Amino acid sequence: LDSLLQEILIKTMPLSNDLKSRFALLEKKAKNEPDEKDLEFQAMMQQIDMASASRLHSVKSKKKELRVFQRNINKKVDKIKEERSTEYQTSNSTRQVIEETYKNFELTAKAHTFDEWC
């Protein structure tokens, strides 16, 4: 009813320019239509969000790639360590031979000192 009365009054009564501009402003606020500045601001904010999202995605993807490369490198290092450990392991018999040889060298190296004591 109020809107009908306003329409009738607006059509029948002459309004001043100031009142017309205020009335237009109130109608615009009632409809919630964004201004050009608001639209520009929203577009700018959306561009910033998209740029930051792409930057974040880029950082995350690089971190993931680095983790994958690090895992692969660790696997390679472990494989090399395992190969080297099996390559340099000596059997018990080889160890015994080495120990006997060392003992013999040690005794023969000290033999000349025994002559002085005897």
Backbone torsions as a table, in degrees:
resi	resn	phi	psi	omega
1	LEU	NA	-41.2	178.5
2	ASP	-63.2	-43.6	-179.7
3	SER	-63.8	-37.2	177.2
4	LEU	-65.0	-43.3	178.1
5	LEU	-63.3	-40.1	179.3
6	GLN	-64.1	-42.9	178.8
7	GLU	-61.0	-43.2	-179.6
8	ILE	-66.0	-44.3	-179.1
9	LEU	-66.1	-40.1	-179.3
10	ILE	-65.8	-40.9	-178.4
11	LYS	-71.3	-34.4	-174.9
12	THR	-91.1	-34.7	-176.1
13	MET	-98.9	136.0	175.1
14	PRO	-74.8	136.7	-179.4
15	LEU	-112.4	150.8	176.4
16	SER	-73.9	163.7	-179.3
17	ASN	-63.7	-39.0	179.5
18	ASP	-63.7	-43.9	179.5
19	LEU	-66.5	-38.7	177.5
20	LYS	-63.5	-42.5	-179.6
21	SER	-66.5	-39.8	177.8
22	ARG	-65.9	-39.6	179.0
23	PHE	-65.1	-40.9	177.6
24	ALA	-64.0	-40.0	178.8
25	LEU	-63.7	-42.3	178.3
26	LEU	-65.2	-40.2	177.3
27	GLU	-63.0	-40.8	-179.7
28	LYS	-64.4	-42.3	178.4
29	LYS	-65.4	-36.7	-179.8
30	ALA	-67.1	-34.1	-179.6
31	LYS	-82.0	-14.1	-178.9
32	ASN	58.8	39.7	175.3
33	GLU	-84.7	128.4	-178.9
34	PRO	-72.8	147.0	176.8
35	ASP	-73.4	172.1	176.4
36	GLU	-64.7	-39.4	179.4
37	LYS	-63.4	-40.7	178.0
38	ASP	-63.5	-41.8	178.6
39	LEU	-63.9	-42.8	178.2
40	GLU	-62.5	-43.0	179.7
41	PHE	-62.9	-43.5	178.6
42	GLN	-63.2	-40.3	178.5
43	ALA	-64.5	-41.5	179.1
44	MET	-64.6	-43.0	178.8
45	MET	-63.7	-37.6	178.9
46	GLN	-66.2	-39.1	177.2
47	GLN	-63.6	-41.7	178.9
48	ILE	-64.1	-43.2	178.4
49	ASP	-61.6	-42.2	180.0
50	MET	-65.6	-40.8	179.4
51	ALA	-64.7	-44.1	-179.8
52	SER	-68.3	-35.2	178.2
53	ALA	-66.0	-41.2	179.3
54	SER	-67.9	-36.9	177.5
55	ARG	-64.8	-43.3	178.9
56	LEU	-63.2	-42.3	177.9
57	HIS	-62.4	-41.1	179.7
58	SER	-63.3	-43.6	180.0
59	VAL	-64.1	-44.0	180.0
60	LYS	-63.0	-41.6	-179.2
61	SER	-66.7	-38.5	178.5
62	LYS	-65.7	-39.9	177.6
63	LYS	-63.0	-40.5	179.1
64	LYS	-64.0	-43.7	178.1
65	GLU	-60.5	-42.6	179.3
66	LEU	-63.1	-40.5	177.6
67	ARG	-62.3	-41.8	179.7
68	VAL	-63.6	-45.6	179.3
69	PHE	-62.8	-40.8	179.6
70	GLN	-63.7	-41.4	177.5
71	ARG	-61.4	-44.4	-180.0
72	ASN	-63.4	-41.6	179.1
73	ILE	-64.3	-42.9	178.8
74	ASN	-62.6	-38.1	177.1
75	LYS	-63.2	-43.5	179.7
76	LYS	-63.3	-42.9	180.0
77	VAL	-63.5	-43.8	178.3
78	ASP	-61.9	-40.8	179.1
79	LYS	-63.6	-43.5	179.1
80	ILE	-64.4	-42.4	178.7
81	LYS	-61.2	-41.9	-180.0
82	GLU	-64.7	-42.6	178.8
83	GLU	-62.4	-42.9	-178.9
84	ARG	-68.5	-36.7	-179.1
85	SER	-66.9	-38.3	177.3
86	THR	-72.5	-28.8	-178.8
87	GLU	-70.0	-35.8	-174.3
88	TYR	-103.0	6.5	177.9
89	GLN	-76.8	133.7	179.4
90	THR	-106.7	150.6	179.7
91	SER	-78.9	168.8	-179.8
92	ASN	-65.1	-39.2	-179.6
93	SER	-64.9	-38.5	179.0
94	THR	-65.9	-39.2	178.3
95	ARG	-63.7	-41.1	179.9
96	GLN	-64.2	-42.0	178.9
97	VAL	-62.2	-43.0	-180.0
98	ILE	-63.6	-43.2	-180.0
99	GLU	-63.6	-42.3	179.2
100	GLU	-64.2	-41.7	179.9
101	THR	-63.5	-42.0	179.9
102	TYR	-64.0	-42.1	179.2
103	LYS	-62.9	-41.2	179.6
104	ASN	-64.3	-42.1	178.0
105	PHE	-63.8	-37.9	-178.5
106	GLU	-66.9	-43.0	179.9
107	LEU	-68.0	-42.4	-179.8
108	THR	-69.5	-29.2	178.3
109	ALA	-71.3	-27.3	-178.8
110	LYS	-97.1	-0.2	-175.2
111	ALA	-63.3	-37.4	-178.6
112	HIS	-68.1	-25.5	176.8
113	THR	-74.6	-27.8	178.2
114	PHE	-68.2	-33.2	-179.7
115	ASP	-61.4	-36.6	-179.5
116	GLU	-68.6	-33.2	-177.6
117	TRP	-80.5	-27.9	-176.9
118	CYS	-83.8	NA	NA
